[in-house]
Structures are given as C-alpha cells and as structure tokens.
Amino acid sequence: MQDFRDIIVSEDSSIVEVLKVIDKSSKQIALVIDRNEKLIGTISDGDIRRGLLNGISLTDSIKYIYFKSPTIASTKDSKEKIIELCTSKKIYQIPIVDEDGKLVGIEILDELLHSKIKKNVVVLMVGGLGTRLRPLTENIPKPMLKVGNKPILETIILNFKKYGFINFILCVSYKSEVIENYFKDGSNFGVNIKYIHEDKRMGTAGALSLIDKDKLEEPFFVMNGDLLTNINFENMMNYHINNIAVATMGVREYDFQVPYGVVNVEDNNILSIEEKPVHNFFVSGGVYVLSPLVLNSIPKDKYYDMPTLFEKLIEEEQKSISFPIHEYWLDIGRIDEFEKANREFGEVFSV
C-alpha cells in the first residue's frame, strides 16, 4: 500500500494547487479528504481538464469538479479483491480506507500485479506436537497435514509470497525432518527458508531468542503454523509501521452466548434479567508483527509465550496495538476444524 500524504488535498484547494500536487506525484491522482481525514473524493488531470472546458478558472476551488463517488477498498480486503475491483472498474489506483472511512493509503494496480519483494522476515512456529489431532499427527507434524491439495504450511508460505514476503524462518521441533525434507531451502517455492531447531518447548515468543538478531533488522511477522487465513499481510505490516508500534497483534472477534437467563442483582434486589445474553471479546489470532526492539524484552533460552511478552511491553509502556482480522481465519487444532478446513479450502483459497 502506497503512502498518500503527498497527494491529499481539501475541497477548498484551488485547481492550480491541485495540478501542482498531481504533477509532482507519479500516482496521477489527488485524494480529497475532509477535516477528519475521511475520504470524500478523488480528482485527476481529466477531471480538471473537463472543468476548464466548462469555464472553471484555475483559481477556483475543486469543490464542483472533483469526483465524489470514487471506488474504494477496505483495509480488510484481500489483494485479489482489490485487483478485481480495479480491473472491473477499469481504474489503476484505488484509495484504501478503514472502517470509519478514514484514508489510510492507496493501491496501484500495476504494483499489485507485480508485488515488490520485501525484506521483512516471516517467522513461523511449526514445532508443536499436534496431540489433539492424533492419530493424524502420529507420523507427521501438524503443519504438514494436507488441506485442499497441499500441506497447511505450504498454503501459509504461498499466501505470504503473494504479498512479496519471501524470507522465512521456521521454528521446528517435532518431526522436523518431514518439514525440512519437503521445503528444503525454499527455492522450489520461490522463497528463502532458514530453520531454527527447538530442543525444548520455548513458547511462541521464547523461540525468537534463538534467532540471530542481525537477521531481524526490519519489523517481522510471527505466526502459528496451524492457521489458515487470507488476511492482507501487506496491509497488516503497513498498519504496524504507520502506527509507529512496537508490537501488533492480529485479533479476532469472539462471541460467547450464556446458555441461561442472567439475573442482575444488587443488595438482594433483582434489577433485570437478560435472557441468554451474548458477550463479545477480542481474542488473539495467532498472527503478530514485531519490531526488532522487542527482542530485547525476551529472556534467552527460556519458555516465554506471546501473551506474556505483550503484558511486559504494556507494562513498559511500549506501544502495542491490535489489528482486527475480519477475513477468513481458522485455527486447525482439532479433528472437526481440520475437516472444516478441507470443506472450505476451495471456496477461500486460490493458491
């Protein structure tokens, strides 16, 4: 997702001012926002030329000539959906907005079709025993179970690759030879893969202490190796960077319905009765973006899980934020989830 700060204007901007903005940028478009930074329209060289032909002066504002109903995409939209929007509407740039309509970036079709290679490393935790999936995992590690026509881990790696993330570190343990024999150095899949061997249980965060810090110079992903999701990883990385965060946690909304009528009582007096109320929570989605600075907060060669790391960062008042995951997401931890993943795979994934 492209930075947009050099192409934002207000509807009170003059035509000559907007022309200068468009001429200085390679994006061939300016984005019109209001005082709350919400996108209210777009304006191109073509819009300006049509205005001038209709008698508008260069010193007039763009208020009456900018396009007020542009095609937009959401931060939760996948790369494929954004490309489909661009091609169906015959547009080459598309603004990206958050749930409140606030402008957060712009995508360029040509760059979407030719994803740039990114330096950011992806650390995948693939050393679990998968005991809840036995007997399926008696001779094979859980990430190598086939969903669709390929191992879960292969789908994860190819999903990251779509967004230009090709540098992987796999933290392996149980049946690690199965993973290493299949992926090797990653070259057959168009990616680079290194391996970290855990001789004991280290936890999601503890395993990071085994990685050479010099290999993690940029913000990096950490993800569990048993997740199937089609989130836009590039958007998540940009979200982390744009918010100047130290740690970003992907979170899922989880609904829990109490199976009984809940009685609200105060001093023996019944105040109200809620029949089977639904409570909403955010739970960890098992996908994180961390800045290298975080490594200093992780103890060496000890068990350390991700919730403990976030608690420590919060205590230290280091900026830790959440990234809502609205896209498809499934944690394959049990047999029924494995069966569900196989039923839904073809409808969700194209890789």
C-alpha positions as CSV (number, residue, x, y, z in Angstrom):
1,M,0.0,0.0,0.0
2,Q,1.4,3.3,-1.1
3,D,1.8,6.4,1.1
4,F,-0.8,9.1,0.3
5,R,0.5,12.1,2.2
6,D,1.9,13.8,-1.0
7,I,-1.4,13.6,-2.9
8,I,-4.1,14.7,-0.3
9,V,-6.0,17.9,-0.9
10,S,-9.2,19.5,0.5
11,E,-12.2,20.5,-1.5
12,D,-11.3,24.2,-0.9
13,S,-8.0,23.7,-2.7
14,S,-7.6,25.7,-5.9
15,I,-7.3,23.9,-9.2
16,V,-3.8,25.3,-9.8
17,E,-2.7,24.0,-6.3
18,V,-4.1,20.5,-7.1
19,L,-2.4,20.5,-10.5
20,K,0.9,21.0,-8.8
21,V,0.2,18.1,-6.4
22,I,-0.7,15.8,-9.3
23,D,2.3,16.9,-11.4
24,K,4.7,16.2,-8.5
25,S,3.4,12.7,-7.9
26,S,3.7,9.6,-10.1
27,K,0.2,8.5,-9.0
28,Q,-1.7,10.7,-11.5
29,I,-4.4,11.4,-9.0
30,A,-5.2,13.5,-5.8
31,L,-7.3,12.3,-2.9
32,V,-9.8,14.7,-1.4
33,I,-10.3,14.5,2.4
34,D,-12.3,16.4,5.0
35,R,-11.1,17.8,8.3
36,N,-11.5,14.4,9.9
37,E,-9.2,12.8,7.3
38,K,-12.1,10.9,5.8
39,L,-12.0,10.4,2.0
40,I,-14.7,12.4,0.3
41,G,-13.5,12.1,-3.3
42,T,-10.7,12.0,-5.9
43,I,-9.6,14.3,-8.7
44,S,-7.5,13.6,-11.7
45,D,-6.0,15.6,-14.6
46,G,-9.0,14.5,-16.7
47,D,-11.5,16.0,-14.1
48,I,-9.6,19.3,-14.2
49,R,-9.5,19.5,-18.0
50,R,-13.2,18.9,-18.2
51,G,-13.8,21.6,-15.6
52,L,-11.6,24.1,-17.5
53,L,-13.6,23.3,-20.7
54,N,-16.7,24.2,-18.8
55,G,-15.4,27.6,-17.9
56,I,-13.9,26.9,-14.5
57,S,-10.9,29.1,-13.7
58,L,-7.5,27.8,-12.4
59,T,-8.0,29.9,-9.3
60,D,-11.4,28.4,-8.5
61,S,-11.7,25.6,-5.9
62,I,-12.1,22.0,-6.9
63,K,-15.4,21.8,-5.0
64,Y,-17.6,21.4,-8.0
65,I,-15.4,19.3,-10.2
66,Y,-13.9,16.5,-8.1
67,F,-15.3,13.0,-8.2
68,K,-17.5,12.5,-5.1
69,S,-18.2,8.7,-5.5
70,P,-14.9,7.0,-6.1
71,T,-14.4,3.3,-6.0
72,I,-12.6,2.4,-2.7
73,A,-11.3,-0.6,-0.9
74,S,-11.1,-1.5,2.7
75,T,-8.1,-2.4,4.8
76,K,-9.7,-5.8,5.3
77,D,-9.9,-6.5,1.5
78,S,-7.6,-9.1,0.1
79,K,-5.1,-8.4,-2.7
80,E,-7.3,-10.4,-5.1
81,K,-10.4,-8.5,-4.3
82,I,-8.6,-5.2,-4.8
83,I,-7.3,-6.3,-8.2
84,E,-10.7,-7.5,-9.2
85,L,-12.2,-4.1,-8.2
86,C,-9.6,-2.2,-10.2
87,T,-10.0,-4.4,-13.3
88,S,-13.8,-4.4,-13.2
89,K,-14.0,-0.7,-12.8
90,K,-11.1,-0.1,-15.3
91,I,-9.1,2.0,-12.8
92,Y,-5.4,2.0,-12.0
93,Q,-5.4,3.5,-8.5
94,I,-7.8,2.7,-5.6
95,P,-7.9,4.5,-2.2
96,I,-7.9,2.4,0.9
97,V,-10.0,3.4,3.9
98,D,-10.6,2.0,7.4
99,E,-13.9,1.1,8.9
100,D,-14.6,4.7,9.7
101,G,-13.9,5.9,6.2
102,K,-10.6,7.4,7.1
103,L,-8.0,7.4,4.4
104,V,-5.1,5.1,5.2
105,G,-3.4,4.6,1.8
106,I,-3.7,4.0,-1.9
107,E,-3.0,0.9,-4.0
108,I,-1.6,1.0,-7.5
109,L,-2.9,-1.8,-9.8
110,D,0.5,-2.3,-11.6
111,E,2.3,-2.7,-8.3
112,L,-0.4,-5.1,-7.1
113,L,0.1,-7.3,-10.1
114,H,3.9,-7.2,-9.7
115,S,4.4,-7.3,-5.9
116,K,7.7,-5.9,-4.8
117,I,10.0,-8.2,-2.8
118,K,10.1,-7.2,0.8
119,K,13.0,-7.6,3.3
120,N,10.7,-8.3,6.2
121,V,11.2,-11.8,7.7
122,V,8.3,-14.2,8.5
123,V,8.8,-16.4,11.5
124,L,6.6,-19.4,11.5
125,M,6.1,-21.5,14.7
126,V,5.8,-25.1,13.4
127,G,7.2,-27.2,16.2
128,G,4.0,-28.2,18.0
129,L,3.1,-31.8,18.8
130,G,-0.4,-31.6,17.5
131,T,-1.7,-34.0,20.2
132,R,-5.4,-33.0,19.7
133,L,-5.2,-34.1,16.0
134,R,-3.9,-37.6,16.7
135,P,-3.8,-40.2,15.1
136,L,-3.3,-37.9,12.1
137,T,-0.1,-36.4,13.6
138,E,1.5,-39.6,14.9
139,N,3.9,-39.6,11.9
140,I,3.7,-36.1,10.6
141,P,3.8,-32.6,12.2
142,K,0.5,-30.8,12.2
143,P,1.6,-28.0,9.7
144,M,2.3,-30.7,7.1
145,L,-1.3,-32.1,7.2
146,K,-2.9,-31.6,3.8
147,V,-5.8,-29.2,3.5
148,G,-7.0,-29.0,0.0
149,N,-4.2,-30.4,-2.2
150,K,-1.2,-29.2,-0.2
151,P,0.2,-29.0,3.4
152,I,-1.2,-26.2,5.6
153,L,2.3,-24.8,5.9
154,E,2.7,-24.6,2.1
155,T,-0.6,-22.5,1.9
156,I,0.7,-20.2,4.6
157,I,4.0,-19.6,2.8
158,L,2.4,-19.1,-0.6
159,N,0.0,-16.6,0.9
160,F,2.9,-14.5,2.3
161,K,4.7,-14.8,-1.0
162,K,1.7,-13.2,-2.8
163,Y,2.4,-10.0,-0.9
164,G,6.2,-10.1,-1.6
165,F,7.3,-11.6,1.7
166,I,9.7,-14.4,0.7
167,N,12.2,-14.6,3.7
168,F,11.1,-17.2,6.2
169,I,12.5,-18.7,9.4
170,L,10.8,-21.9,10.5
171,C,11.0,-22.8,14.2
172,V,10.8,-26.6,14.1
173,S,10.9,-29.4,16.6
174,Y,8.5,-32.4,16.4
175,K,9.2,-34.4,13.2
176,S,11.2,-31.5,11.9
177,E,12.8,-33.7,9.2
178,V,9.4,-34.0,7.4
179,I,9.2,-30.2,7.1
180,E,12.9,-29.8,6.1
181,N,12.8,-32.6,3.5
182,Y,9.7,-31.1,1.9
183,F,10.6,-27.4,1.8
184,K,14.5,-27.6,1.9
185,D,15.8,-24.1,1.4
186,G,12.6,-22.9,-0.1
187,S,14.0,-22.3,-3.6
188,N,11.5,-24.7,-5.2
189,F,8.7,-22.5,-3.9
190,G,10.4,-19.2,-4.8
191,V,11.2,-18.3,-1.2
192,N,14.2,-18.4,1.2
193,I,13.9,-20.6,4.2
194,K,16.1,-21.0,7.3
195,Y,15.5,-23.3,10.2
196,I,15.7,-22.9,14.0
197,H,15.6,-26.1,16.0
198,E,14.0,-26.1,19.4
199,D,15.4,-28.7,21.7
200,K,12.7,-28.0,24.3
201,R,9.4,-26.2,24.5
202,M,10.1,-22.5,24.1
203,G,6.7,-20.9,23.6
204,T,5.7,-18.6,20.8
205,A,7.9,-15.7,21.9
206,G,10.7,-17.7,23.6
207,A,11.8,-19.3,20.3
208,L,12.6,-15.8,19.0
209,S,15.5,-15.6,21.4
210,L,17.2,-18.4,19.4
211,I,17.3,-16.2,16.2
212,D,20.3,-14.1,15.4
213,K,19.2,-10.5,15.9
214,D,21.1,-9.4,12.8
215,K,18.6,-11.4,10.7
216,L,15.7,-9.3,12.1
217,E,16.6,-5.7,11.2
218,E,13.1,-4.8,9.9
219,P,9.6,-5.3,11.5
220,F,8.9,-9.0,11.2
221,F,5.9,-11.4,11.3
222,V,5.4,-14.2,13.8
223,M,2.6,-16.6,13.0
224,N,1.4,-20.0,14.2
225,G,1.9,-22.7,11.6
226,D,-1.6,-24.2,12.0
227,L,-3.6,-21.2,10.9
228,L,-5.5,-20.8,7.6
229,T,-6.3,-17.2,6.9
230,N,-6.4,-14.9,3.8
231,I,-5.7,-11.6,5.5
232,N,-3.8,-9.0,3.6
233,F,-0.3,-9.3,5.1
234,E,1.0,-6.2,3.4
235,N,-1.8,-4.2,5.0
236,M,-1.0,-5.6,8.4
237,M,2.7,-4.7,8.0
238,N,1.8,-1.2,6.8
239,Y,-0.7,-0.8,9.7
240,H,2.1,-1.6,12.2
241,I,4.6,0.8,10.6
242,N,2.2,3.7,10.1
243,N,1.1,3.5,13.8
244,I,4.7,3.5,14.9
245,A,4.0,0.5,17.0
246,V,6.5,-1.8,18.8
247,A,4.1,-4.8,18.6
248,T,0.9,-5.5,16.7
249,M,-1.4,-8.4,17.5
250,G,-3.9,-9.7,15.0
251,V,-7.2,-10.1,16.9
252,R,-10.5,-11.9,16.1
253,E,-13.9,-11.0,17.5
254,Y,-15.3,-13.9,19.5
255,D,-18.9,-14.2,20.6
256,F,-20.0,-16.2,23.6
257,Q,-23.6,-16.8,24.5
258,V,-24.5,-17.6,28.1
259,P,-26.9,-20.5,27.9
260,Y,-29.1,-19.2,30.7
261,G,-31.0,-16.2,31.7
262,V,-28.6,-13.9,33.6
263,V,-30.0,-12.2,36.7
264,N,-28.5,-8.9,37.7
265,V,-28.7,-8.4,41.4
266,E,-27.9,-5.6,43.8
267,D,-28.4,-6.0,47.6
268,N,-30.8,-8.9,47.0
269,N,-32.9,-6.8,44.6
270,I,-33.3,-8.1,41.1
271,L,-32.5,-5.2,38.8
272,S,-33.0,-7.0,35.5
273,I,-32.9,-10.3,33.7
274,E,-31.1,-10.9,30.4
275,E,-32.1,-13.9,28.6
276,K,-29.1,-15.8,27.2
277,P,-27.0,-12.7,26.6
278,V,-24.2,-12.6,24.1
279,H,-20.8,-11.3,25.2
280,N,-18.2,-10.1,22.7
281,F,-14.5,-10.4,23.1
282,F,-11.4,-9.9,21.1
283,V,-9.0,-13.0,21.1
284,S,-5.5,-13.4,19.8
285,G,-5.5,-14.5,16.1
286,G,-2.0,-16.0,16.3
287,V,-0.5,-13.5,13.8
288,Y,1.8,-10.8,15.0
289,V,4.1,-8.1,13.7
290,L,7.0,-7.2,16.0
291,S,9.7,-4.6,15.7
292,P,13.3,-5.8,16.3
293,L,13.4,-3.7,19.6
294,V,11.0,-6.3,21.1
295,L,13.8,-8.9,21.1
296,N,15.4,-7.1,24.0
297,S,12.4,-7.9,26.1
298,I,12.6,-11.7,25.6
299,P,14.6,-13.8,28.0
300,K,17.3,-16.0,26.5
301,D,16.6,-19.7,26.0
302,K,13.6,-19.8,28.3
303,Y,9.9,-20.7,27.8
304,Y,8.1,-17.4,27.0
305,D,4.7,-17.1,25.4
306,M,3.3,-14.2,23.3
307,P,0.7,-13.0,25.9
308,T,3.5,-12.7,28.5
309,L,5.5,-10.7,26.0
310,F,2.6,-8.3,25.3
311,E,2.0,-7.9,29.0
312,K,5.6,-6.9,29.6
313,L,5.5,-4.4,26.7
314,I,2.3,-2.9,28.0
315,E,3.9,-2.6,31.5
316,E,6.9,-0.9,29.9
317,E,4.5,1.5,28.1
318,Q,5.8,0.4,24.7
319,K,3.2,0.9,22.0
320,S,1.3,-2.3,21.5
321,I,-1.7,-2.3,19.2
322,S,-4.4,-4.6,17.7
323,F,-5.1,-5.3,14.1
324,P,-8.7,-6.6,13.6
325,I,-8.9,-9.7,11.4
326,H,-12.2,-9.8,9.6
327,E,-11.1,-12.1,6.8
328,Y,-11.3,-15.9,6.8
329,W,-9.5,-17.4,9.8
330,L,-9.3,-20.9,11.1
331,D,-7.2,-22.4,13.8
332,I,-6.7,-26.1,13.0
333,G,-6.3,-27.6,16.4
334,R,-8.9,-30.4,16.4
335,I,-10.2,-33.0,14.0
336,D,-13.5,-31.1,13.4
337,E,-11.6,-28.0,12.5
338,F,-9.3,-30.0,10.1
339,E,-12.4,-31.4,8.4
340,K,-14.0,-27.9,8.2
341,A,-10.8,-26.5,6.6
342,N,-10.9,-29.2,3.9
343,R,-14.5,-28.4,3.2
344,E,-14.0,-24.7,2.9
345,F,-10.5,-24.6,1.3
346,G,-11.6,-24.5,-2.3
347,E,-14.0,-21.6,-1.7
348,V,-11.5,-19.4,0.1
349,F,-8.0,-20.0,-1.4
350,S,-6.8,-19.8,-4.9
351,V,-3.2,-20.8,-4.2
